[in-house]
Amino acid sequence: MQQLTEKECLVLGLIPSGCRQAIHKHRLAKLAGMDERGVREIIYNLVVQHGLPIGSSTEPGAGGYFIIESLEDMEIATRHLKPRAKKIFLRARALEKIAQTMFDRQVKLVLEE
């Protein structure tokens, strides 16, 4: 694992443990003194590059980021990812069809499965 940057350490230190203590992205960004996009990028890196178990929830009133501590936390953290990914792939496929119609050219936007 690579060493964490100062900003990564700051953001990681602000994320509570467990889904029931999740911190909303607006609050996390404010506490970190960063914009939301920057916080999202750091969290992405913490998970993908550093392998840290940070989840998020989109539950109304209880959504936000949290450190995954249990199987329940993991289920909550992954529940919304597949439907979101599916919508992104469907949009990319629709754009491929539009490109074919508009430009009479095949464009491959979707990764092969």
SETORBA-696525 format. One record per residue: residue in one letter; z, x, y negated of N, C-alpha, C, O in turn; residue number from 0. Coordinates in steps of 0.2 Angstrom, whole numbers. Example, Ala and Ser with C-alpha at 12.3 -4.5 7.8 and 13.67 -1.06 7.14 Angstrom:
BEGIN
+-----+-------+-------+-------+-------+-------+-------+-------+-------+-------+-------+-------+-------+-----+
! res !   n_w !   n_u !   n_v !  ca_w !  ca_u !  ca_v !   c_w !   c_u !   c_v !   o_w !   o_u !   o_v !   n !
+-----+-------+-------+-------+-------+-------+-------+-------+-------+-------+-------+-------+-------+-----+
!   A !    39 !    66 !    28 !    39 !    62 !    22 !    39 !    66 !    16 !    42 !    71 !    17 !   0 !
!   S !    35 !    64 !    11 !    36 !    68 !     5 !    39 !    64 !     0 !    40 !    67 !    -6 !   1 !
+-----+-------+-------+-------+-------+-------+-------+-------+-------+-------+-------+-------+-------+-----+
***
This chain:
BEGIN
+-----+-------+-------+-------+-------+-------+-------+-------+-------+-------+-------+-------+-------+-----+
! res !   n_w !   n_u !   n_v !  ca_w !  ca_u !  ca_v !   c_w !   c_u !   c_v !   o_w !   o_u !   o_v !   n !
+-----+-------+-------+-------+-------+-------+-------+-------+-------+-------+-------+-------+-------+-----+
!   M !     0 !     4 !     6 !     0 !     0 !     0 !     0 !     4 !    -6 !     4 !     9 !    -7 !   0 !
!   Q !    -4 !     3 !   -11 !    -5 !     6 !   -17 !     2 !     5 !   -21 !     5 !     0 !   -20 !   1 !
!   Q !     3 !     9 !   -26 !     9 !     8 !   -30 !     7 !     3 !   -35 !     2 !     3 !   -38 !   2 !
!   L !    12 !    -1 !   -37 !    11 !    -7 !   -42 !    11 !    -4 !   -49 !    14 !     1 !   -51 !   3 !
!   T !     7 !    -7 !   -53 !     7 !    -5 !   -60 !    13 !    -9 !   -63 !    16 !   -13 !   -61 !   4 !
!   E !    14 !    -7 !   -70 !    19 !    -9 !   -73 !    19 !   -17 !   -74 !    24 !   -21 !   -73 !   5 !
!   K !    13 !   -19 !   -76 !    11 !   -27 !   -77 !    12 !   -30 !   -70 !    15 !   -36 !   -70 !   6 !
!   E !    10 !   -27 !   -64 !    11 !   -30 !   -58 !    18 !   -31 !   -56 !    21 !   -36 !   -54 !   7 !
!   C !    22 !   -26 !   -58 !    29 !   -26 !   -57 !    33 !   -31 !   -61 !    37 !   -35 !   -58 !   8 !
!   L !    31 !   -32 !   -67 !    33 !   -37 !   -72 !    32 !   -44 !   -69 !    37 !   -48 !   -68 !   9 !
!   V !    26 !   -45 !   -67 !    24 !   -52 !   -65 !    28 !   -54 !   -58 !    30 !   -59 !   -57 !  10 !
!   L !    28 !   -49 !   -53 !    31 !   -50 !   -47 !    38 !   -51 !   -48 !    41 !   -55 !   -44 !  11 !
!   G !    41 !   -48 !   -53 !    49 !   -49 !   -54 !    50 !   -56 !   -57 !    56 !   -58 !   -56 !  12 !
!   L !    45 !   -59 !   -59 !    46 !   -66 !   -62 !    45 !   -71 !   -57 !    47 !   -77 !   -59 !  13 !
!   I !    42 !   -70 !   -52 !    41 !   -75 !   -47 !    47 !   -76 !   -42 !    49 !   -72 !   -39 !  14 !
!   P !    49 !   -83 !   -42 !    55 !   -84 !   -38 !    53 !   -85 !   -31 !    47 !   -86 !   -29 !  15 !
!   S !    58 !   -85 !   -27 !    57 !   -85 !   -19 !    57 !   -93 !   -17 !    62 !   -96 !   -20 !  16 !
!   G !    53 !   -95 !   -13 !    53 !  -101 !   -10 !    49 !  -106 !   -14 !    49 !  -106 !   -21 !  17 !
!   C !    46 !  -111 !   -11 !    41 !  -116 !   -14 !    45 !  -120 !   -19 !    43 !  -123 !   -24 !  18 !
!   R !    52 !  -122 !   -17 !    56 !  -126 !   -21 !    58 !  -124 !   -28 !    60 !  -127 !   -32 !  19 !
!   Q !    57 !  -117 !   -29 !    58 !  -114 !   -35 !    52 !  -112 !   -39 !    53 !  -108 !   -44 !  20 !
!   A !    46 !  -114 !   -37 !    40 !  -112 !   -40 !    40 !  -112 !   -47 !    43 !  -116 !   -51 !  21 !
!   I !    37 !  -107 !   -50 !    36 !  -106 !   -58 !    29 !  -108 !   -60 !    24 !  -105 !   -57 !  22 !
!   H !    29 !  -112 !   -65 !    22 !  -115 !   -67 !    19 !  -109 !   -70 !    22 !  -105 !   -74 !  23 !
!   K !    12 !  -109 !   -70 !     8 !  -103 !   -73 !     9 !  -103 !   -80 !     9 !   -97 !   -83 !  24 !
!   H !    10 !  -108 !   -84 !    11 !  -108 !   -91 !    18 !  -104 !   -93 !    18 !   -99 !   -97 !  25 !
!   R !    23 !  -106 !   -89 !    29 !  -102 !   -90 !    29 !   -95 !   -88 !    32 !   -91 !   -92 !  26 !
!   L !    26 !   -94 !   -82 !    25 !   -87 !   -80 !    22 !   -83 !   -85 !    24 !   -77 !   -86 !  27 !
!   A !    16 !   -85 !   -88 !    12 !   -81 !   -93 !    16 !   -80 !   -99 !    16 !   -75 !  -102 !  28 !
!   K !    20 !   -85 !  -101 !    24 !   -84 !  -107 !    30 !   -79 !  -106 !    31 !   -75 !  -110 !  29 !
!   L !    33 !   -79 !  -100 !    38 !   -75 !   -99 !    36 !   -67 !   -98 !    39 !   -63 !  -100 !  30 !
!   A !    29 !   -67 !   -96 !    26 !   -60 !   -95 !    23 !   -58 !  -101 !    21 !   -52 !  -102 !  31 !
!   G !    22 !   -62 !  -106 !    19 !   -60 !  -112 !    12 !   -59 !  -111 !     9 !   -55 !  -115 !  32 !
!   M !     9 !   -63 !  -107 !     2 !   -62 !  -105 !    -2 !   -69 !  -106 !     2 !   -74 !  -106 !  33 !
!   D !    -8 !   -69 !  -105 !   -12 !   -75 !  -105 !   -12 !   -77 !   -97 !   -11 !   -73 !   -93 !  34 !
!   E !   -14 !   -83 !   -96 !   -14 !   -86 !   -89 !   -19 !   -83 !   -85 !   -18 !   -81 !   -79 !  35 !
!   R !   -25 !   -81 !   -88 !   -30 !   -78 !   -84 !   -28 !   -71 !   -81 !   -29 !   -69 !   -75 !  36 !
!   G !   -24 !   -67 !   -86 !   -22 !   -61 !   -84 !   -16 !   -61 !   -78 !   -16 !   -57 !   -74 !  37 !
!   V !   -12 !   -66 !   -79 !    -7 !   -67 !   -74 !   -10 !   -69 !   -67 !    -8 !   -67 !   -62 !  38 !
!   R !   -15 !   -74 !   -67 !   -19 !   -75 !   -61 !   -22 !   -69 !   -58 !   -22 !   -69 !   -52 !  39 !
!   E !   -25 !   -65 !   -62 !   -28 !   -59 !   -59 !   -23 !   -54 !   -56 !   -25 !   -51 !   -51 !  40 !
!   I !   -18 !   -54 !   -59 !   -12 !   -49 !   -56 !   -10 !   -52 !   -50 !    -9 !   -48 !   -45 !  41 !
!   I !    -9 !   -59 !   -49 !    -6 !   -62 !   -43 !   -12 !   -61 !   -38 !   -10 !   -60 !   -32 !  42 !
!   Y !   -18 !   -62 !   -39 !   -23 !   -61 !   -35 !   -23 !   -54 !   -32 !   -23 !   -53 !   -26 !  43 !
!   N !   -22 !   -49 !   -36 !   -22 !   -42 !   -34 !   -15 !   -41 !   -30 !   -16 !   -37 !   -25 !  44 !
!   L !   -10 !   -44 !   -31 !    -4 !   -43 !   -28 !    -5 !   -45 !   -20 !    -2 !   -42 !   -16 !  45 !
!   V !    -8 !   -51 !   -20 !    -9 !   -54 !   -13 !   -15 !   -50 !    -9 !   -14 !   -48 !    -4 !  46 !
!   V !   -21 !   -49 !   -12 !   -26 !   -46 !    -9 !   -26 !   -39 !    -8 !   -27 !   -36 !    -3 !  47 !
!   Q !   -24 !   -35 !   -13 !   -24 !   -28 !   -13 !   -18 !   -25 !   -10 !   -18 !   -20 !    -7 !  48 !
!   H !   -12 !   -28 !   -12 !    -6 !   -26 !   -10 !    -2 !   -30 !    -4 !     3 !   -27 !    -1 !  49 !
!   G !    -5 !   -35 !    -2 !    -3 !   -39 !     4 !     4 !   -42 !     3 !     8 !   -43 !     8 !  50 !
!   L !     6 !   -44 !    -3 !    12 !   -47 !    -5 !    11 !   -55 !    -4 !     6 !   -58 !    -5 !  51 !
!   P !    16 !   -58 !    -1 !    16 !   -65 !     1 !    18 !   -70 !    -5 !    23 !   -72 !    -5 !  52 !
!   I !    13 !   -70 !    -9 !    14 !   -75 !   -15 !    10 !   -81 !   -14 !     4 !   -80 !   -13 !  53 !
!   G !    13 !   -86 !   -14 !     9 !   -93 !   -14 !     9 !   -97 !   -20 !    13 !   -95 !   -25 !  54 !
!   S !     5 !  -102 !   -20 !     5 !  -107 !   -25 !     5 !  -114 !   -23 !     2 !  -115 !   -17 !  55 !
!   S !     7 !  -118 !   -27 !     7 !  -125 !   -25 !     4 !  -129 !   -31 !     5 !  -127 !   -36 !  56 !
!   T !     0 !  -134 !   -29 !    -3 !  -139 !   -34 !     1 !  -145 !   -34 !    -2 !  -150 !   -37 !  57 !
!   E !     6 !  -146 !   -31 !    10 !  -152 !   -31 !    12 !  -154 !   -38 !    14 !  -150 !   -42 !  58 !
!   P !    11 !  -161 !   -39 !    12 !  -163 !   -46 !    20 !  -163 !   -47 !    24 !  -165 !   -43 !  59 !
!   G !    22 !  -160 !   -53 !    28 !  -159 !   -55 !    32 !  -153 !   -52 !    38 !  -151 !   -54 !  60 !
!   A !    29 !  -150 !   -46 !    33 !  -145 !   -43 !    28 !  -139 !   -42 !    30 !  -135 !   -38 !  61 !
!   G !    22 !  -139 !   -45 !    17 !  -134 !   -43 !    19 !  -127 !   -47 !    23 !  -127 !   -51 !  62 !
!   G !    16 !  -122 !   -44 !    17 !  -115 !   -47 !    17 !  -110 !   -42 !    15 !  -111 !   -36 !  63 !
!   Y !    19 !  -104 !   -44 !    19 !   -98 !   -40 !    26 !   -97 !   -37 !    31 !   -98 !   -40 !  64 !
!   F !    26 !   -94 !   -31 !    32 !   -93 !   -27 !    31 !   -87 !   -22 !    26 !   -86 !   -20 !  65 !
!   I !    37 !   -84 !   -20 !    36 !   -79 !   -15 !    37 !   -83 !    -8 !    42 !   -87 !    -8 !  66 !
!   I !    33 !   -82 !    -4 !    33 !   -86 !     3 !    38 !   -83 !     7 !    39 !   -77 !     8 !  67 !
!   E !    43 !   -87 !     9 !    49 !   -85 !    13 !    49 !   -88 !    20 !    53 !   -86 !    25 !  68 !
!   S !    45 !   -94 !    21 !    46 !   -97 !    27 !    39 !  -100 !    29 !    34 !  -100 !    25 !  69 !
!   L !    38 !  -103 !    35 !    32 !  -106 !    38 !    31 !  -112 !    33 !    25 !  -113 !    32 !  70 !
!   E !    36 !  -116 !    31 !    34 !  -121 !    27 !    31 !  -119 !    20 !    26 !  -122 !    18 !  71 !
!   D !    34 !  -113 !    17 !    31 !  -111 !    11 !    24 !  -109 !    12 !    19 !  -110 !     8 !  72 !
!   M !    22 !  -106 !    18 !    15 !  -103 !    20 !    11 !  -109 !    20 !     5 !  -109 !    18 !  73 !
!   E !    13 !  -115 !    23 !     9 !  -121 !    24 !     8 !  -124 !    17 !     2 !  -126 !    16 !  74 !
!   I !    12 !  -124 !    13 !    12 !  -127 !     6 !     7 !  -122 !     2 !     3 !  -125 !    -1 !  75 !
!   A !     7 !  -116 !     3 !     3 !  -111 !    -1 !    -4 !  -111 !     1 !    -8 !  -110 !    -3 !  76 !
!   T !    -5 !  -113 !     8 !   -12 !  -113 !    10 !   -16 !  -120 !    10 !   -22 !  -120 !    11 !  77 !
!   R !   -12 !  -125 !    10 !   -14 !  -132 !    10 !   -20 !  -133 !     6 !   -25 !  -137 !     8 !  78 !
!   H !   -20 !  -131 !     0 !   -25 !  -133 !    -5 !   -31 !  -128 !    -6 !   -35 !  -129 !    -9 !  79 !
!   L !   -30 !  -122 !    -2 !   -35 !  -117 !    -3 !   -42 !  -119 !     0 !   -47 !  -118 !    -3 !  80 !
!   K !   -42 !  -122 !     6 !   -48 !  -123 !    10 !   -52 !  -129 !     7 !   -58 !  -128 !     6 !  81 !
!   P !   -49 !  -134 !     4 !   -52 !  -140 !     1 !   -56 !  -137 !    -6 !   -61 !  -139 !    -7 !  82 !
!   R !   -52 !  -132 !    -9 !   -55 !  -129 !   -15 !   -61 !  -125 !   -14 !   -66 !  -125 !   -17 !  83 !
!   A !   -60 !  -121 !    -8 !   -66 !  -117 !    -6 !   -72 !  -121 !    -4 !   -77 !  -119 !    -6 !  84 !
!   K !   -71 !  -126 !    -1 !   -76 !  -131 !     2 !   -80 !  -133 !    -4 !   -86 !  -133 !    -4 !  85 !
!   K !   -76 !  -135 !   -10 !   -80 !  -138 !   -16 !   -84 !  -133 !   -19 !   -89 !  -134 !   -22 !  86 !
!   I !   -81 !  -127 !   -19 !   -85 !  -121 !   -22 !   -91 !  -120 !   -18 !   -97 !  -119 !   -21 !  87 !
!   F !   -91 !  -120 !   -12 !   -97 !  -119 !    -8 !  -102 !  -124 !    -8 !  -108 !  -123 !    -9 !  88 !
!   L !  -100 !  -131 !    -9 !  -104 !  -136 !   -10 !  -108 !  -136 !   -17 !  -114 !  -137 !   -17 !  89 !
!   R !  -104 !  -134 !   -22 !  -107 !  -133 !   -28 !  -112 !  -127 !   -28 !  -118 !  -128 !   -31 !  90 !
!   A !  -111 !  -122 !   -25 !  -116 !  -116 !   -24 !  -122 !  -118 !   -20 !  -128 !  -117 !   -22 !  91 !
!   R !  -121 !  -122 !   -15 !  -127 !  -125 !   -12 !  -131 !  -130 !   -16 !  -137 !  -129 !   -16 !  92 !
!   A !  -128 !  -134 !   -20 !  -131 !  -138 !   -24 !  -135 !  -134 !   -29 !  -141 !  -136 !   -31 !  93 !
!   L !  -133 !  -129 !   -32 !  -136 !  -125 !   -37 !  -142 !  -121 !   -33 !  -147 !  -120 !   -37 !  94 !
!   E !  -141 !  -119 !   -27 !  -147 !  -116 !   -23 !  -153 !  -121 !   -23 !  -159 !  -119 !   -24 !  95 !
!   K !  -151 !  -128 !   -22 !  -157 !  -133 !   -22 !  -160 !  -134 !   -28 !  -166 !  -135 !   -29 !  96 !
!   I !  -155 !  -134 !   -34 !  -158 !  -135 !   -40 !  -163 !  -129 !   -42 !  -168 !  -130 !   -45 !  97 !
!   A !  -161 !  -123 !   -40 !  -165 !  -117 !   -42 !  -172 !  -118 !   -38 !  -177 !  -116 !   -41 !  98 !
!   Q !  -172 !  -120 !   -32 !  -178 !  -121 !   -29 !  -182 !  -126 !   -32 !  -188 !  -125 !   -33 !  99 !
!   T !  -179 !  -132 !   -35 !  -183 !  -137 !   -38 !  -186 !  -134 !   -45 !  -191 !  -135 !   -47 ! 100 !
!   M !  -181 !  -131 !   -49 !  -183 !  -129 !   -56 !  -187 !  -123 !   -56 !  -192 !  -123 !   -60 ! 101 !
!   F !  -186 !  -118 !   -52 !  -190 !  -112 !   -52 !  -195 !  -110 !   -46 !  -198 !  -105 !   -46 ! 102 !
!   D !  -195 !  -115 !   -42 !  -199 !  -115 !   -36 !  -197 !  -108 !   -32 !  -202 !  -104 !   -30 ! 103 !
!   R !  -191 !  -107 !   -32 !  -189 !  -100 !   -29 !  -182 !  -101 !   -25 !  -178 !  -105 !   -28 ! 104 !
!   Q !  -182 !   -98 !   -20 !  -176 !   -99 !   -16 !  -171 !   -93 !   -18 !  -172 !   -87 !   -19 ! 105 !
!   V !  -165 !   -96 !   -20 !  -159 !   -92 !   -22 !  -154 !   -92 !   -17 !  -152 !   -98 !   -16 ! 106 !
!   K !  -151 !   -87 !   -15 !  -145 !   -87 !   -10 !  -139 !   -86 !   -14 !  -137 !   -80 !   -15 ! 107 !
!   L !  -135 !   -91 !   -15 !  -129 !   -91 !   -18 !  -123 !   -91 !   -14 !  -117 !   -88 !   -15 ! 108 !
!   V !  -123 !   -94 !    -8 !  -118 !   -95 !    -3 !  -118 !   -89 !     2 !  -123 !   -87 !     5 ! 109 !
!   L !  -112 !   -86 !     3 !  -111 !   -81 !     8 !  -112 !   -84 !    15 !  -110 !   -89 !    16 ! 110 !
!   E !  -115 !   -80 !    19 !  -116 !   -82 !    26 !  -109 !   -82 !    29 !  -105 !   -78 !    28 ! 111 !
!   E !  -109 !   -87 !    33 !  -102 !   -88 !    37 !  -102 !   -84 !    43 !   -97 !   -84 !    47 ! 112 !
+-----+-------+-------+-------+-------+-------+-------+-------+-------+-------+-------+-------+-------+-----+
***
